[in-house]
């Protein structure tokens, strides 16, 4: 366990030192990248990919039956 914590600490320090010594344009690029990831994974999921199973089926059993039917249904 102690070696695992030590490994995580070394990985964190590696990235922390890399980001702190990065130039100003590199930091801006990372900021743009993080904003894009936020938009892709949070905003788009909320508005364009609703939870179909939770909306259309009340119980977990009904959801699992629907998924099973879709998986084994021939085209």
C-alpha positions as CSV (number, residue, x, y, z in Angstrom):
1,X,0.0,0.0,0.0
2,X,2.8,2.4,0.9
3,X,4.5,1.8,-2.5
4,X,1.2,2.5,-4.3
5,X,0.9,5.9,-2.4
6,X,4.5,6.7,-3.2
7,X,3.9,5.9,-6.9
8,X,0.8,8.2,-7.0
9,X,2.8,10.9,-5.3
10,X,5.6,10.7,-7.9
11,X,3.1,10.8,-10.7
12,X,1.3,13.8,-9.2
13,X,4.6,15.6,-8.7
14,X,5.7,14.8,-12.3
15,X,2.6,16.4,-13.8
16,X,2.5,19.3,-11.3
17,X,6.0,20.3,-12.0
18,X,5.4,20.0,-15.7
19,X,2.3,22.2,-15.6
20,X,4.0,24.9,-13.4
21,X,7.0,25.1,-15.7
22,X,4.9,25.3,-18.8
23,X,4.8,28.4,-20.9
24,X,1.7,30.7,-20.9
25,X,0.5,29.5,-24.3
26,X,0.7,25.9,-23.2
27,X,-1.4,26.6,-20.2
28,X,-4.0,28.3,-22.4
29,X,-4.1,25.3,-24.7
30,X,-4.8,23.0,-21.7
31,X,-7.5,25.4,-20.5
32,X,-9.1,25.3,-24.0
33,X,-8.8,21.5,-24.0
34,X,-10.5,21.2,-20.6
35,X,-13.3,23.5,-21.6
36,X,-13.9,21.4,-24.8
37,X,-14.0,18.2,-22.7
38,X,-16.5,19.8,-20.3
39,X,-18.7,20.8,-23.2
40,X,-18.5,17.4,-24.8
41,X,-19.1,15.2,-21.8
42,X,-21.4,17.3,-19.6
43,X,-23.3,19.8,-21.7
44,X,-24.0,17.5,-24.7
45,X,-24.9,14.6,-22.5
46,X,-27.4,16.6,-20.5
47,X,-29.2,18.1,-23.6
48,X,-28.7,15.7,-26.5
49,X,-28.5,12.3,-24.9
50,X,-31.4,11.9,-22.4
51,X,-31.7,8.8,-20.3
52,X,-34.0,6.7,-22.5
53,X,-34.3,3.7,-20.2
54,X,-35.0,5.7,-17.1
55,X,-37.6,7.8,-18.9
56,X,-39.5,4.9,-20.6
57,X,-39.3,2.1,-18.0
58,X,-40.1,2.3,-14.3
59,X,-38.1,-0.6,-12.8
60,X,-34.7,-2.1,-13.3
61,X,-36.3,-5.4,-14.4
62,X,-38.2,-3.7,-17.3
63,X,-35.0,-1.9,-18.3
64,X,-33.0,-5.1,-18.3
65,X,-35.7,-6.9,-20.3
66,X,-35.7,-4.1,-23.0
67,X,-31.9,-4.3,-23.2
68,X,-31.9,-8.0,-23.5
69,X,-34.6,-7.9,-26.3
70,X,-32.5,-5.4,-28.2
71,X,-29.4,-7.5,-27.9
72,X,-30.9,-10.7,-29.1
73,X,-33.4,-9.4,-31.6
74,X,-32.4,-10.4,-35.2
75,X,-32.0,-7.6,-37.7
